[in-house]
Amino acid sequence: GTDGVVGMILPNTKKEIVLKIKKGDVIPVPVGGVSWWFNDGESNLSIIFLGETSTAHVSGEISYFFLSGLLGFLGSFSSDLISKVYNFDKNEVNKLTQNQKGGVMIKIEKDQPMPKPQLDLTKDFVYDIDSKTPDTEAQNVGLVTTLTEEDFPFIKDVGLSAIRVKLEPNAIKAPSNLVTPGIQLIYIVRGSGKIEIVGLSGKRVLDSEVKVGHLIVVPQFFVVAQIAGKEGLESFSIVTTTK
């Protein structure tokens, strides 16, 4: 699938924004933001969540806080308290805390109404990285596209930037490191190939085959090269700097 809808309430705001998303879109979600993600198409929709988690509740894992449902914290409070706080009757309390049986993902009925996207807000909160002019492009070799706060101011709210690399079959992205120091997390989204990383001591610390779904961490100042296989290689990275 290529289309979906996302709803968010940003930190220190009360109004929900609802956005239309498609393949290639980048959507920052600031810490403390509340969001839901919905596939409004007829085929599967894949969304990749990448983030800086060193200060998360469990270091190295994205922290999720659910209001309701199987993992929601509201269901652990007494029904009497929930009823008084939200002015709900008993049936409404049960519906809020017990009706949703799923955890991270649920399936809704086809006739369930969903909020409509606010298309006029898309340009402020969503960036189509596929439409951006590549920073580097070579015919029959590939392209490199970076996304920073200069291109997309909203990305500053999450303290990250993004890099997209698309290599044609058997092409190579030459060894390089980041101009602005930061840790890089590379996710392989298409094809296969090999990644080599060399550390500060000049020693090769990684020389590994990679394929779709693999995640590779590149420490600060380390140098990385990508080599595409016969199917080509495409990766998406987040970097712990907005520059």
Helices and strands as residue ranges (DSSP letters): E 3-9, E 17-22, E 25-26, E 34-38, G 74-76, H 79-86, H 90-98, G 119-121, H 122-125, E 127-128, G 129-131, E 136-138, E 142-147, G 153-158, E 161-167, E 172-176, E 184-198, E 204-211, E 215-218, E 223-239
